[in-house]
Amino acid sequence: MKLRLRTIALFAVVVVIAAACSKPKEHTQQTGGGKNTNNALTSTAAPSATASSAASKSSVTAPKATAGTGYLAVNPGADEAQAKKIGALVKLQSHSYSNPNTWRGVTKNTIKLNFGIDKTNCGVNIAQTVSNAGGNLGKATRFYRKAPADNATIDAQQNEAISNLVRYWNDHLIDLAQDFPDAVNTMKKYNTPGNDIYGRHLTYDLVDAGSFQCPDKQTSAAATMASSTNPFSGVVYDVPGLAQNGTSLASAMKAKMPSNRPMLFGLIDTTDENLHSYAPYVWNEFQSITKMTTLGAQWICQDLAGHGPNSKEWGSGKAVNAVDPAMHAKTRKFGLIWPGNPNARQAASDFRSEIKSDCGITFTDKSTAIEENNNPANAAGDAANIATRFKIAGVTTVIYLIDFLGAFFQNDIFKQQNYKPEYANIGTGWQTSTVQRVFLDQDMVDKSSMFYTSFGVQGFGYGPGDPFWVYHTYHQVAPDGKKCDPTTDAGMNHDENYCKAPGAIVGWYYSWLPLIAGMLFAGPDLTPSNVTKGLQNYPVTRYGVDGPTTDPVAVLVGANGGQYYFITDGSAGRWRADFVSPPPERQLGFPDWPDCQRHYTAFDSGLAPQWEKGGSNYNAWCGSSKYTQGWKDQGHSVPYAPDPASGDTCSSAPAKTCQTDDYPRWEPVLYH
C-alpha cells in the first residue's frame, strides 16, 4: 500500500532541510551568501491553485505503486520529478580520495558520529515542570506517541530514535542516492556489502553533552571527542530552553580541537556571528536567528507598526489582536524579551539594530527591553516585574525572541496581573502547533500570538512526514501480528508503543539530515570543507516534509557560499485557538494567515519566487471558511471538530465553539 502525503509532521519538523541549498538568482543579498545559479525551480510550473476546496482535491499526483527509488524510497509522498531534477544538477565535491582516512573519525569503511545527549538529565527536567504546571504537552496522533514528561521515557525514546535513524541511513542512503547520477556512478567504485556510503558505514557513540543548565558537560563532551571517541561529526538536538547545548559545545570543540575537528549539526536559532566563527564545521538546522530577526523586523515594521498593503488588519498600526479590549485603540508600542545567554544577547542586539534601521523602533533597557532568566523554569520569577514595567511603558505588543518556554511560565502570571497584550514572536519554537498549544490560557494567545515563520503553514502540520516513514520502515507488523496501518487510527492504535514513532525521532531526524546530505554530496573525500561546499551548492528548490517540491507553501532553501543555514524566505501568521487542525490530526488550534500565506525574501516588497504579484499564487492561498467544509480522511467524511481521541470538543475552545473565518487553504493527506 502506498501513501501520498503533502503535509508536515510535528515540531522541529517541519520542513526543510534536508539538504540545504542555493540561492535564487533574483535574490543575491542573503546574509553571508554569494550567488548560486544551480536552480531547480527555473522553468518549473507551480502546483495548481484553482481547487475550490483543499479538502476535496489535491494539487499533486499519486506516486507509483512500486516501492520506488530515490526520495520516493524514503517517503512515499515524495515529488519524484522534482527530486530527480535536483539530483541531475548535483555534482559531487570529490570522486576519489588519496587516503581513505580523509578526516578525524573516517576510515576506509567507517564514519564515526557522536550524538550529544543529556545522559544524566542535569538540572531541572523542563518537560516535567511544564507538565506539572498543566502545560498541554503533545498528544498522541495516528503517527506519533504522546510526548513523555518523565526522564526515563524521554531517555528511552531518544535512544530509540537515534538507533533507528543510524540503522536506516546505513541501510537506505543508497536508495536516496539513486536520484543523484554522479553519486551512484561514484559509489559503484567503492561500495561493498554493508558499506554503501562510498565504501563506508556509520558507527556512533552517545556522548554526555548535558544541557544549558550544566555547561561544564559541553566542555567535557568536547574533551571526550578529542581524546577518545574521535567522531567525524557530532549531532545535537538544540531546542532552546530544553537542551540548548549546541553553541556552547561548538565553542568547546573549537577550543579543544582548533583544527582537524569534528563537524557539528543540529544547532537551532544560532546567530550568523557564531556560525561564521565556527565555519565550516557547524550548521544551523533551519534558518539562522540573524536571518529570522532581519525578516521578523521587516514584518513588524511593515505589517504591525505601519500600514502594510498585504495585511489590512495588521496594517492598522493598532493593537487589534490584543486580548485586552482597552488596548485595541492604542497605537502599537513594542516590548522585547530574550533569554540571558550569549547567543540570545547577540540576536537581540542584531534585532534592535535591524528594527531601528527599518522603521525607527527603539527599546529602552529594563523598561521596554528586558533580559529574562535563561532557565525557563525560573522565568516565572521575572513575569510580574516584566508585566509592571511593560504596563508603565504602555507596551501593547510583546516580542519574544527565541524563547518560548519562558513565555509559557510567564503568560499565566501576565493574566493574573491583568496584563493582556498581543505578541509578535520570532524563533523556531513559535512556528509549530506543539508550542502554540502548550499554553494553558489559550484565550491569552488566540489571535494574539502572532509570529514570523520560516516554516509557513507546513510547520503547523497534521501528517507524518519523513521521520515517521523512516520509523515505519522497521515497524510494519506489530508483535500481535496485526499490521501497523497508517490509513486509520485503528490500524495504529492496537499497539501504540510499536506502531507509532517516538516524537523524539522528529527532532533528531532533522538535526542531522543535512549531515547525511552533506556526506552524500561530499563524495569519497569526506572532509568538513567538502560537506559544506556540497550543501552550499545544492540546487535551489522548495523543500517540505516530503522532500524537494515545487509546492509554493513549502520553504525556499538556499544556502550558498558563506551561509551555514538553509531556509531563505519567510511568512507571518497568527494562532487561532478556536480552529481545528486538518485531518488526520483534528486537534484544537491551528494558524491563519492574514496575507494569504505569501512568502517573502524581504517584507513586503521582496516576494519570494512563485509568489510574484499578479502570479497564480499571489491570491490563491487566502483563508476562507470553505476550507472547513467537506472534510475527508482517506475517503471517509469527518466533521470539522476535534477528534474524540484528543479529549477535546468545540466547547473546549476559548470561544466555546470552533471558528471557521479565514481558515487557511491546506493540502490533504492522501493515501493510495
VEXDREN-261273 format. One line per 5 residues: their letters; for each residue x, y negated, z of C-alpha. Coordinates in Angstrom, 3 decimals. Layout:
VEXDREN-261273
a> X Y Z ~ ... $
***
This chain:
VEXDREN-261273
mklrl> 0.000 0.000 0.000 ~ 1.298 -3.428 -0.919 ~ 0.706 -6.650 0.851 ~ 0.757 -10.096 -0.668 ~ 1.398 -12.882 1.770 $
rtial> 1.831 -16.585 1.305 ~ 1.893 -17.834 4.846 ~ 4.311 -18.178 7.641 ~ 4.956 -16.471 10.862 ~ 5.200 -17.816 14.362 $
favvv> 7.636 -20.115 15.858 ~ 11.043 -20.888 14.634 ~ 9.961 -19.040 11.926 ~ 8.720 -20.978 9.887 ~ 10.093 -21.392 6.784 $
viaaa> 13.174 -21.549 5.411 ~ 16.390 -20.976 5.075 ~ 17.442 -18.020 4.253 ~ 19.921 -19.223 2.167 ~ 20.318 -22.742 2.050 $
cskpk> 20.801 -24.680 -0.913 ~ 21.451 -27.588 -3.036 ~ 20.005 -30.856 -3.618 ~ 17.716 -32.108 -6.350 ~ 19.334 -34.353 -8.918 $
ehtqq> 16.921 -37.185 -8.298 ~ 17.818 -37.485 -4.608 ~ 21.542 -37.945 -4.054 ~ 21.661 -39.804 -0.746 ~ 21.385 -36.842 1.599 $
tgggk> 23.372 -37.066 4.812 ~ 26.885 -35.892 4.080 ~ 25.883 -34.308 0.806 ~ 27.026 -34.541 -2.771 ~ 25.062 -33.965 -5.934 $
ntnna> 24.378 -30.390 -6.924 ~ 22.797 -29.686 -10.289 ~ 22.171 -25.994 -9.634 ~ 18.393 -26.472 -9.635 ~ 15.867 -23.628 -9.717 $
ltsta> 12.843 -25.947 -9.705 ~ 13.650 -27.611 -13.005 ~ 11.007 -26.868 -15.640 ~ 9.116 -24.650 -13.213 ~ 5.354 -25.052 -13.087 $
apsat> 3.911 -25.600 -9.632 ~ 1.122 -23.350 -8.360 ~ -2.345 -24.375 -9.404 ~ -4.081 -26.813 -7.110 ~ -7.562 -26.500 -8.571 $
assaa> -9.158 -23.925 -6.274 ~ -12.290 -25.285 -4.649 ~ -11.777 -23.142 -1.587 ~ -8.470 -21.704 -0.423 ~ -10.425 -19.085 1.466 $
skssv> -11.799 -17.593 -1.737 ~ -8.902 -17.882 -4.170 ~ -5.111 -17.662 -4.033 ~ -2.787 -19.531 -6.366 ~ -0.345 -16.638 -6.585 $
tapka> -0.286 -13.287 -8.307 ~ -0.001 -9.939 -6.613 ~ 3.321 -8.092 -6.503 ~ 3.906 -4.888 -8.360 ~ 2.554 -1.722 -6.832 $
tagtg> 6.037 -0.195 -6.568 ~ 8.479 -0.851 -3.748 ~ 10.314 -3.406 -5.824 ~ 13.867 -4.634 -5.746 ~ 15.471 -7.914 -4.767 $
ylavn> 13.469 -10.101 -2.403 ~ 10.365 -8.081 -3.201 ~ 12.009 -5.177 -1.374 ~ 12.420 -7.375 1.719 ~ 8.932 -8.882 1.663 $
pgade> 6.049 -7.516 -0.412 ~ 4.704 -11.048 -0.750 ~ 7.822 -12.390 -2.438 ~ 7.697 -14.594 -5.512 ~ 9.651 -12.170 -7.666 $
aqakk> 10.030 -14.512 -10.634 ~ 11.472 -17.373 -8.573 ~ 13.788 -15.059 -6.638 ~ 15.226 -13.711 -9.893 ~ 15.531 -17.202 -11.355 $
igalv> 17.613 -18.224 -8.361 ~ 19.660 -15.042 -8.493 ~ 20.673 -15.714 -12.071 ~ 22.030 -19.132 -11.049 ~ 24.119 -17.925 -8.102 $
klqsh> 27.810 -17.382 -8.793 ~ 29.959 -15.775 -6.115 ~ 32.795 -17.680 -4.479 ~ 35.100 -14.681 -4.992 ~ 35.175 -11.415 -6.919 $
sysnp> 38.126 -9.735 -5.214 ~ 40.487 -10.033 -2.264 ~ 44.251 -9.757 -1.989 ~ 43.966 -8.373 1.560 ~ 40.782 -6.669 2.838 $
ntwrg> 41.321 -8.181 6.304 ~ 40.181 -11.541 4.986 ~ 39.477 -13.190 8.364 ~ 39.186 -12.541 12.063 ~ 36.614 -9.766 12.543 $
vtknt> 36.808 -8.470 8.960 ~ 38.413 -5.233 7.792 ~ 38.169 -3.216 4.618 ~ 34.918 -1.594 5.775 ~ 33.585 -3.599 8.763 $
iklnf> 32.299 -7.073 9.628 ~ 32.086 -7.720 13.368 ~ 29.356 -10.007 14.729 ~ 28.709 -11.255 18.262 ~ 25.233 -12.195 19.463 $
gidkt> 25.412 -14.781 22.213 ~ 22.627 -13.967 24.662 ~ 21.925 -14.858 28.285 ~ 22.836 -11.473 29.740 ~ 22.429 -12.394 33.407 $
ncgvn> 19.434 -14.731 32.977 ~ 21.302 -17.510 34.728 ~ 19.361 -20.365 36.249 ~ 15.602 -20.726 36.248 ~ 13.500 -18.490 33.981 $
iaqtv> 11.834 -21.248 31.959 ~ 9.323 -18.928 30.284 ~ 8.252 -17.567 33.662 ~ 7.988 -21.108 35.039 ~ 5.778 -22.147 32.126 $
snagg> 3.625 -19.078 32.695 ~ 3.361 -19.776 36.428 ~ 2.269 -23.310 35.593 ~ -0.542 -21.909 33.472 ~ 1.041 -22.576 30.106 $
nlgka> -0.505 -20.912 27.092 ~ 2.318 -18.590 26.065 ~ 1.984 -16.921 22.680 ~ -0.875 -14.424 22.473 ~ -0.677 -11.131 20.640 $
trfyr> -1.562 -11.226 16.965 ~ -2.082 -8.488 14.415 ~ 1.658 -8.517 13.708 ~ 3.410 -9.569 16.925 ~ 3.197 -8.648 20.598 $
kapad> 2.192 -11.061 23.325 ~ 5.041 -13.332 24.423 ~ 6.675 -11.926 27.574 ~ 7.434 -14.030 30.632 ~ 9.475 -11.674 32.852 $
natid> 13.214 -11.324 32.361 ~ 13.231 -7.560 31.893 ~ 10.761 -7.640 28.983 ~ 12.392 -10.704 27.427 ~ 15.787 -8.977 27.507 $
aqqne> 14.461 -5.673 26.184 ~ 12.623 -7.279 23.269 ~ 15.607 -9.447 22.407 ~ 17.934 -6.450 22.290 ~ 15.363 -4.504 20.270 $
aisnl> 15.128 -7.330 17.737 ~ 18.893 -7.678 17.300 ~ 19.385 -3.919 16.907 ~ 16.587 -3.711 14.338 ~ 17.997 -6.602 12.294 $
vrywn> 21.552 -5.261 12.187 ~ 20.237 -1.883 11.096 ~ 18.049 -3.471 8.454 ~ 20.762 -5.530 6.783 ~ 23.185 -2.626 6.779 $
dhlid> 20.539 -0.517 5.060 ~ 18.934 -3.097 2.780 ~ 21.232 -6.002 1.883 ~ 21.963 -4.045 -1.270 ~ 18.240 -4.274 -2.121 $
laqdf> 18.186 -8.050 -1.743 ~ 21.349 -8.255 -3.836 ~ 19.526 -6.836 -6.857 ~ 18.266 -10.359 -7.582 ~ 21.870 -11.550 -7.982 $
pdavn> 23.593 -10.035 -11.023 ~ 27.006 -11.433 -10.128 ~ 26.784 -9.860 -6.662 ~ 25.518 -6.489 -7.904 ~ 28.250 -6.178 -10.502 $
tmkky> 30.910 -7.035 -7.940 ~ 29.503 -4.680 -5.311 ~ 29.855 -1.793 -7.736 ~ 33.620 -2.169 -7.445 ~ 33.689 -1.955 -3.658 $
ntpgn> 30.644 -0.236 -2.191 ~ 30.814 3.248 -0.738 ~ 28.098 5.204 1.115 ~ 27.213 3.287 4.274 ~ 29.320 0.292 3.224 $
diygr> 27.110 -1.803 0.965 ~ 28.374 -5.324 1.731 ~ 31.271 -5.381 -0.739 ~ 32.514 -2.154 0.835 ~ 31.758 -3.184 4.411 $
hltyd> 29.041 -2.740 7.045 ~ 28.042 -4.761 10.100 ~ 29.011 -3.947 13.669 ~ 28.176 -6.064 16.688 ~ 28.599 -6.801 20.373 $
lvdag> 26.318 -8.646 22.778 ~ 28.243 -11.430 24.498 ~ 27.049 -13.328 27.550 ~ 26.802 -16.916 26.308 ~ 24.398 -17.911 29.080 $
sfqcp> 22.191 -20.942 28.591 ~ 22.391 -24.695 29.068 ~ 21.873 -24.004 32.773 ~ 25.311 -22.356 33.044 ~ 27.778 -23.993 30.618 $
dkqts> 30.667 -22.000 32.081 ~ 29.153 -18.995 30.300 ~ 29.774 -20.628 26.928 ~ 33.421 -21.119 27.876 ~ 33.798 -17.508 28.969 $
aaatm> 31.987 -16.274 25.845 ~ 34.453 -18.159 23.650 ~ 37.339 -16.645 25.628 ~ 35.848 -13.172 25.140 ~ 35.581 -13.726 21.394 $
asstn> 39.174 -14.953 21.256 ~ 40.702 -12.151 23.317 ~ 38.662 -9.001 22.835 ~ 35.562 -8.879 20.631 ~ 37.109 -10.875 17.743 $
pfsgv> 33.984 -11.363 15.584 ~ 33.742 -12.868 12.145 ~ 30.730 -14.839 13.372 ~ 28.714 -15.487 16.468 ~ 24.931 -15.914 16.399 $
vydvp> 22.763 -17.713 18.949 ~ 19.053 -18.413 19.332 ~ 19.486 -22.044 20.300 ~ 15.956 -23.122 21.299 ~ 16.048 -26.473 23.147 $
glaqn> 15.148 -26.108 26.797 ~ 15.369 -22.300 26.741 ~ 18.815 -21.059 25.660 ~ 20.242 -24.261 24.144 ~ 23.791 -22.916 24.268 $
gtsla> 24.865 -23.446 20.654 ~ 26.631 -26.815 20.677 ~ 28.455 -26.037 23.903 ~ 29.536 -22.643 22.558 ~ 30.739 -24.216 19.294 $
samka> 32.834 -26.679 21.287 ~ 34.331 -23.937 23.447 ~ 35.109 -21.803 20.382 ~ 36.937 -24.706 18.765 ~ 38.973 -25.268 21.934 $
kmpsn> 39.880 -21.594 22.327 ~ 40.467 -20.946 18.608 ~ 41.425 -24.142 16.761 ~ 41.993 -22.178 13.549 ~ 41.047 -18.736 12.230 $
rpmlf> 37.999 -18.878 14.480 ~ 34.593 -17.235 14.061 ~ 31.671 -18.959 12.448 ~ 28.551 -19.735 14.492 ~ 24.960 -19.617 13.255 $
glidt> 21.591 -20.320 14.846 ~ 22.018 -23.866 16.137 ~ 18.814 -25.929 16.321 ~ 18.369 -29.721 16.476 ~ 22.096 -30.411 16.125 $
tdenl> 23.437 -33.830 15.124 ~ 25.382 -34.308 11.915 ~ 28.245 -35.622 14.025 ~ 28.531 -32.305 15.835 ~ 28.067 -30.245 12.690 $
hsyap> 30.792 -32.129 10.870 ~ 33.162 -31.835 13.838 ~ 32.888 -28.021 13.736 ~ 32.753 -27.622 9.942 ~ 32.953 -25.364 8.040 $
yvwne> 32.338 -22.883 10.846 ~ 28.948 -23.986 12.206 ~ 25.487 -24.214 10.580 ~ 22.228 -25.686 11.845 ~ 19.318 -23.328 11.389 $
fqsit> 16.763 -25.575 9.671 ~ 17.325 -29.337 9.455 ~ 19.783 -31.373 11.488 ~ 18.273 -33.637 14.109 ~ 20.050 -36.527 12.384 $
kmttl> 18.101 -35.897 9.181 ~ 14.934 -35.449 11.220 ~ 15.435 -38.746 13.046 ~ 16.085 -40.517 9.740 ~ 12.837 -39.273 8.204 $
gaqwi> 10.967 -39.457 11.506 ~ 11.894 -43.108 11.980 ~ 10.730 -43.860 8.430 ~ 7.408 -42.099 9.094 ~ 6.810 -44.044 12.291 $
cqdla> 7.673 -47.325 10.584 ~ 5.530 -46.688 7.507 ~ 2.514 -44.882 8.917 ~ 2.279 -45.797 12.606 ~ 3.903 -49.179 13.197 $
ghgpn> 2.975 -50.585 9.807 ~ 0.378 -50.071 7.120 ~ 1.420 -47.045 5.124 ~ -0.612 -46.761 1.919 ~ -0.902 -42.980 2.173 $
skewg> -2.270 -42.798 5.722 ~ -5.179 -45.176 6.198 ~ -5.947 -44.133 9.752 ~ -2.333 -44.082 10.876 ~ -1.557 -47.251 8.937 $
sgkav> -3.869 -49.428 11.045 ~ -0.970 -50.153 13.382 ~ -3.345 -49.456 16.286 ~ -3.133 -46.560 18.727 ~ -6.229 -44.932 17.251 $
navdp> -5.198 -41.434 18.299 ~ -4.655 -42.221 21.981 ~ -6.707 -40.238 24.481 ~ -7.378 -43.399 26.485 ~ -10.041 -45.436 24.609 $
amhak> -8.637 -48.606 26.158 ~ -5.546 -48.175 24.002 ~ -7.416 -47.898 20.706 ~ -7.496 -51.633 20.084 ~ -3.892 -52.165 21.106 $
trkfg> -1.085 -52.651 18.631 ~ 1.244 -49.704 18.989 ~ 4.214 -50.073 21.288 ~ 6.643 -47.184 21.401 ~ 8.443 -45.451 24.227 $
liwpg> 11.260 -42.930 23.730 ~ 12.162 -39.869 25.836 ~ 15.075 -37.494 25.282 ~ 16.771 -34.805 27.438 ~ 20.032 -35.583 29.223 $
npnar> 22.637 -33.693 27.224 ~ 25.373 -34.974 24.877 ~ 23.776 -33.760 21.640 ~ 20.394 -35.296 22.519 ~ 22.049 -38.560 23.586 $
qaasd> 23.701 -38.796 20.181 ~ 20.386 -38.000 18.478 ~ 18.632 -40.729 20.500 ~ 21.334 -43.227 19.613 ~ 21.015 -42.332 15.929 $
frsei> 17.225 -42.628 16.084 ~ 17.316 -46.028 17.778 ~ 19.698 -47.307 15.156 ~ 17.569 -45.917 12.308 ~ 14.229 -47.273 13.505 $
ksdcg> 15.665 -50.692 14.299 ~ 17.128 -50.870 10.810 ~ 13.938 -49.618 9.163 ~ 11.361 -51.824 10.841 ~ 12.861 -53.681 13.777 $
itftd> 11.548 -51.457 16.589 ~ 13.812 -51.636 19.636 ~ 13.776 -49.995 23.049 ~ 14.853 -51.151 26.496 ~ 16.790 -48.685 28.647 $
kstai> 14.903 -47.459 31.732 ~ 11.781 -49.264 30.561 ~ 10.773 -48.021 27.118 ~ 13.789 -45.714 26.606 ~ 14.236 -43.014 29.245 $
eennn> 16.629 -40.089 29.501 ~ 14.912 -37.269 31.381 ~ 16.342 -34.335 33.283 ~ 17.912 -31.889 30.849 ~ 16.290 -28.930 32.602 $
panaa> 12.619 -28.900 31.549 ~ 11.647 -27.145 34.770 ~ 12.850 -30.237 36.633 ~ 11.417 -32.737 34.165 ~ 8.149 -32.930 36.093 $
gdaan> 10.029 -34.909 38.709 ~ 10.558 -37.667 36.145 ~ 6.961 -37.775 34.946 ~ 5.318 -40.099 37.487 ~ 8.179 -42.568 37.180 $
iatrf> 8.019 -42.449 33.372 ~ 4.251 -42.981 33.381 ~ 4.596 -46.000 35.662 ~ 7.356 -47.576 33.594 ~ 5.589 -46.965 30.306 $
kiagv> 2.305 -48.383 31.621 ~ 4.056 -51.515 32.864 ~ 5.779 -51.881 29.495 ~ 2.495 -51.382 27.612 ~ 3.639 -48.239 25.785 $
ttviy> 0.790 -46.750 23.751 ~ 2.814 -44.192 21.815 ~ 5.420 -41.871 23.345 ~ 8.153 -40.400 21.155 ~ 9.569 -37.150 22.467 $
lidfl> 12.873 -36.464 20.721 ~ 13.950 -32.775 20.612 ~ 12.350 -31.948 23.968 ~ 9.051 -30.106 24.125 ~ 9.179 -28.074 27.337 $
gaffq> 9.873 -31.155 29.433 ~ 6.814 -32.668 27.799 ~ 4.799 -29.635 28.880 ~ 5.695 -30.179 32.523 ~ 5.095 -33.940 32.281 $
ndifk> 1.830 -34.004 30.367 ~ -0.386 -32.941 33.248 ~ 1.226 -35.497 35.563 ~ 0.663 -38.215 32.958 ~ -3.000 -37.258 33.063 $
qqnyk> -3.055 -37.389 36.861 ~ -1.524 -40.859 36.667 ~ -4.306 -41.890 34.271 ~ -1.713 -42.472 31.575 ~ -3.151 -41.047 28.355 $
peyan> -1.072 -42.183 25.382 ~ -0.621 -40.779 21.920 ~ 2.575 -39.010 20.892 ~ 4.851 -39.229 17.865 ~ 7.163 -36.271 18.254 $
igtgw> 10.389 -35.334 16.475 ~ 12.055 -31.953 16.963 ~ 11.851 -28.351 15.784 ~ 9.533 -27.106 18.518 ~ 6.830 -29.658 17.783 $
qtstv> 6.473 -28.200 14.291 ~ 4.800 -24.994 15.462 ~ 1.432 -23.851 16.789 ~ 3.319 -22.000 19.515 ~ 4.469 -25.234 21.125 $
qrvfl> 1.335 -27.283 20.456 ~ -0.842 -24.598 22.045 ~ 1.293 -24.256 25.172 ~ -0.079 -27.462 26.707 ~ -2.573 -26.924 29.497 $
dqdmv> -4.588 -30.057 28.811 ~ -5.468 -29.693 25.154 ~ -7.670 -32.773 25.475 ~ -4.444 -34.749 26.026 ~ -2.929 -33.607 22.732 $
dkssm> -5.984 -33.223 20.473 ~ -5.486 -35.754 17.640 ~ -2.924 -37.453 19.907 ~ 0.053 -35.169 19.328 ~ 1.400 -36.405 16.010 $
fytsf> 4.664 -35.188 14.605 ~ 7.231 -35.388 11.888 ~ 7.772 -31.906 10.468 ~ 10.406 -30.429 8.202 ~ 8.285 -27.260 8.042 $
gvqgf> 4.970 -28.573 6.716 ~ 1.791 -26.553 7.150 ~ 3.714 -23.273 6.939 ~ 5.286 -23.932 10.314 ~ 1.885 -23.505 11.918 $
gygpg> 1.383 -20.177 10.179 ~ -1.017 -17.380 10.675 ~ 0.548 -14.378 8.915 ~ 3.511 -12.041 9.340 ~ 6.400 -13.235 7.131 $
dpfwv> 9.861 -11.750 6.629 ~ 10.593 -10.851 10.279 ~ 7.542 -8.626 10.559 ~ 8.309 -6.781 7.321 ~ 11.863 -6.137 8.463 $
yhtyh> 10.478 -4.584 11.647 ~ 7.700 -2.737 9.811 ~ 10.272 -1.010 7.597 ~ 11.127 1.252 10.537 ~ 7.713 1.290 12.256 $
qvapd> 5.130 2.547 9.788 ~ 3.742 5.574 11.656 ~ 3.284 5.407 15.427 ~ 4.167 8.258 17.803 ~ 0.446 9.063 17.995 $
gkkcd> 0.593 10.000 14.300 ~ -1.531 7.057 13.149 ~ -0.275 4.647 10.515 ~ 0.637 1.127 11.516 ~ -1.716 -0.544 9.045 $
pttda> -1.277 -4.354 8.827 ~ -4.529 -4.781 6.886 ~ -6.697 -4.512 10.025 ~ -6.477 -5.232 13.729 ~ -7.470 -1.634 14.462 $
gmnhd> -4.639 -0.435 12.253 ~ -2.122 -2.165 14.530 ~ -3.786 -2.186 17.948 ~ -3.724 1.577 18.516 ~ -0.072 1.318 19.601 $
enyck> 0.805 -2.331 20.078 ~ 4.280 -1.754 21.500 ~ 5.261 0.286 18.462 ~ 3.337 -1.143 15.526 ~ 3.690 -4.803 16.473 $
apgai> 7.028 -6.555 16.304 ~ 8.560 -8.277 19.322 ~ 8.223 -12.030 18.951 ~ 11.969 -12.347 19.525 ~ 12.612 -10.943 16.067 $
vgwyy> 11.291 -14.151 14.502 ~ 13.844 -16.393 16.146 ~ 16.742 -14.015 15.666 ~ 15.820 -13.306 12.034 ~ 16.019 -16.950 11.041 $
swlpl> 19.024 -17.627 13.272 ~ 21.304 -15.524 11.140 ~ 19.528 -15.164 7.809 ~ 21.798 -17.889 6.372 ~ 24.815 -15.902 7.556 $
iagml> 23.515 -12.864 5.676 ~ 23.029 -15.002 2.576 ~ 26.437 -16.597 3.042 ~ 28.166 -13.232 3.224 ~ 26.409 -12.240 0.007 $
fagpd> 27.402 -15.445 -1.803 ~ 30.982 -15.433 -0.499 ~ 31.848 -12.217 -2.337 ~ 34.584 -9.790 -1.249 ~ 36.943 -12.526 0.014 $
ltpsn> 34.941 -13.137 3.195 ~ 36.069 -16.366 4.843 ~ 34.198 -19.249 6.518 ~ 35.107 -21.507 3.627 ~ 33.609 -19.138 1.064 $
vtkgl> 30.466 -18.600 3.148 ~ 29.932 -22.340 3.473 ~ 30.633 -23.082 -0.189 ~ 28.261 -20.306 -1.193 ~ 25.461 -21.717 0.967 $
qnypv> 26.069 -25.247 -0.275 ~ 25.793 -24.114 -3.884 ~ 22.609 -22.084 -3.573 ~ 20.131 -23.399 -6.180 ~ 17.507 -25.980 -5.277 $
trygv> 14.189 -24.319 -4.548 ~ 11.278 -24.398 -2.203 ~ 11.512 -21.780 0.483 ~ 8.755 -20.255 2.586 ~ 8.195 -17.369 4.922 $
dgptt> 8.029 -15.088 1.902 ~ 11.290 -16.396 0.492 ~ 12.052 -18.539 -2.555 ~ 8.972 -20.052 -4.160 ~ 7.633 -22.922 -6.239 $
dpvav> 4.788 -23.444 -3.759 ~ 4.825 -27.231 -3.154 ~ 3.878 -26.994 0.533 ~ 6.917 -24.836 1.330 ~ 10.091 -26.646 2.347 $
lvgan> 12.646 -28.025 -0.070 ~ 16.023 -26.504 0.702 ~ 19.100 -28.319 -0.459 ~ 22.408 -28.004 1.374 ~ 25.222 -29.475 -0.670 $
ggqyy> 28.848 -30.480 -0.250 ~ 29.411 -31.838 3.256 ~ 25.996 -30.752 4.573 ~ 25.516 -27.974 7.126 ~ 21.741 -27.577 7.263 $
fitdg> 19.103 -26.614 4.747 ~ 15.780 -28.438 4.606 ~ 15.887 -31.786 2.822 ~ 12.308 -33.075 2.830 ~ 9.554 -33.551 5.395 $
sagrw> 5.932 -34.446 6.065 ~ 3.841 -35.565 9.027 ~ 0.739 -34.194 10.720 ~ -1.213 -34.190 13.956 ~ -2.520 -31.497 16.256 $
radfv> -6.208 -30.577 16.261 ~ -7.049 -28.557 19.360 ~ -10.624 -28.033 18.090 ~ -9.548 -26.408 14.822 ~ -9.367 -22.637 14.353 $
spppe> -6.323 -21.298 12.548 ~ -6.990 -19.352 9.327 ~ -7.372 -15.563 9.247 ~ -5.996 -13.175 10.172 ~ -4.875 -15.109 13.275 $
rqlgf> -8.013 -17.169 14.088 ~ -6.864 -18.852 17.294 ~ -7.801 -22.258 18.643 ~ -5.507 -25.018 17.465 ~ -4.230 -25.968 14.014 $
pdwpd> -2.979 -29.259 12.482 ~ -4.415 -31.679 9.968 ~ -2.521 -33.900 7.533 ~ -3.787 -37.477 7.076 ~ -1.627 -37.926 3.968 $
cqrhy> -2.640 -34.729 2.176 ~ 0.401 -32.604 3.082 ~ 2.653 -34.728 0.882 ~ 6.378 -34.121 1.247 ~ 8.932 -36.905 1.268 $
tafds> 12.661 -37.340 0.940 ~ 12.099 -40.883 2.249 ~ 8.821 -42.096 3.782 ~ 6.780 -43.074 1.983 ~ 8.319 -44.219 -1.280 $
glapq> 10.540 -41.199 -1.803 ~ 8.102 -38.475 -2.716 ~ 9.755 -35.072 -2.902 ~ 9.906 -33.059 -6.139 ~ 6.482 -31.626 -7.104 $
wekgg> 4.724 -34.428 -5.178 ~ 5.122 -37.280 -7.656 ~ 2.369 -39.887 -7.568 ~ -0.133 -39.055 -10.284 ~ 1.105 -35.465 -10.409 $
snyna> -1.041 -32.373 -9.951 ~ -0.249 -32.007 -6.232 ~ -0.444 -35.622 -5.044 ~ -4.125 -35.496 -4.035 ~ -4.688 -31.756 -4.340 $
wcgss> -3.949 -30.803 -0.718 ~ -6.155 -33.301 1.119 ~ -8.178 -31.988 4.041 ~ -11.830 -31.070 3.705 ~ -14.436 -29.199 5.723 $
kytqg> -14.875 -26.876 2.724 ~ -11.713 -25.049 3.787 ~ -13.540 -23.785 6.873 ~ -16.209 -22.090 4.764 ~ -16.378 -18.637 3.209 $
wkdqg> -13.542 -17.168 5.234 ~ -12.492 -13.621 4.426 ~ -9.959 -11.287 5.945 ~ -8.961 -8.619 3.421 ~ -12.308 -8.883 1.698 $
hsvpy> -14.360 -8.888 4.894 ~ -16.259 -12.022 5.831 ~ -15.205 -13.568 9.134 ~ -16.665 -16.616 10.861 ~ -14.958 -19.926 11.376 $
apdpa> -14.464 -19.205 15.049 ~ -11.724 -17.790 17.286 ~ -11.126 -14.059 17.053 ~ -12.767 -12.446 20.109 ~ -9.423 -10.784 20.858 $
sgdtc> -7.957 -14.229 21.575 ~ -10.239 -14.620 24.577 ~ -11.486 -17.988 23.334 ~ -14.710 -19.235 21.793 ~ -15.588 -22.566 20.212 $
ssapa> -16.863 -23.677 23.599 ~ -13.275 -23.322 24.870 ~ -12.223 -26.242 22.660 ~ -11.896 -29.712 24.246 ~ -14.977 -30.904 22.317 $
ktcqt> -16.821 -27.662 23.225 ~ -17.213 -26.977 19.515 ~ -14.940 -26.105 16.589 ~ -14.301 -29.195 14.479 ~ -14.173 -28.988 10.672 $
ddypr> -13.407 -32.516 9.422 ~ -10.250 -32.905 7.326 ~ -9.355 -29.230 7.692 ~ -6.167 -28.646 5.665 ~ -6.138 -26.665 2.469 $
wepvl> -4.484 -23.335 3.188 ~ -3.487 -20.245 1.256 ~ -4.945 -16.906 2.357 ~ -3.017 -13.797 3.287 ~ -3.944 -11.299 0.583 $
yh> -3.291 -7.555 0.689 ~ -3.151 -5.356 -2.367 $
***
